[in-house]
């Protein structure tokens, strides 16, 4: 039997709720207007439209705290060439929750690692540092309110780092935009509501295909069967491309 800090089939994780509020695990409530809220972890006041049923607010920085400490060293040690397999390994780390802004940085960093491991050019440590810095700036709640999924933004960050794209770079500026638009189109085709695992996988698929088309770097993509269904209150079941064959959606 799995212990209190274990997820069956995926080992141990930290003693925070895996889904919902980081403090109590209760569902989050999304409101129409962002208002100043005090983070229950760091005590800083920040604008947010999300709060749990018991009134707890945890800012995106605290939700994704320690990213560079736990998963960048993991990626630097990895020789994995399949970005989907690498993504699954990172998402199984104890510090990664069911949903959360950490995925916005995980997506580009996983893609850059797979790019490097498949012969792509660049200093991986510097590439990861740049992607992590940009990924942390993507706000939480982008999917519902901004209309731009954080995982899609992460895929764009992958290419923005590789191409040196910035607001003034005429040649490189449109390249990440094109990939992000392809990711958003695919996410819209599959539909919602949210699932950071599903959107991250879909965006990595699109990014790998794009990298092969544009830059000639082939990243192998294996088949993935999701193991998070019972822990995702918003799971779309068999409508998800990663839902295991022959399984029923658990209540």
Buried (B, 14 or more C-beta within 10 A) or exposed (E): EEEEEEBEEBEEBEEBBBBBBBBBEBEBEEEEEBEEBEBBBEEEEBEBBBBBEEEBBBBBBBBBBEBBEBBBEBBEEBEBBBBBBBBBBBBBBBBBBBBBBBBBBBBBBBBBBBBBBBEBEBEBEEBBBBBBEBBBEBBBBBBBBEEBBBBBBBBBBBBBBBBEBEEEEEEBBEBBEEBBBBBBEBBEEBEBEBBBBBBBBBBBBBBBBBBBEBBEBEBEBEEBEBBBBEBBEEBBEEEBBBBEEEEEEEE
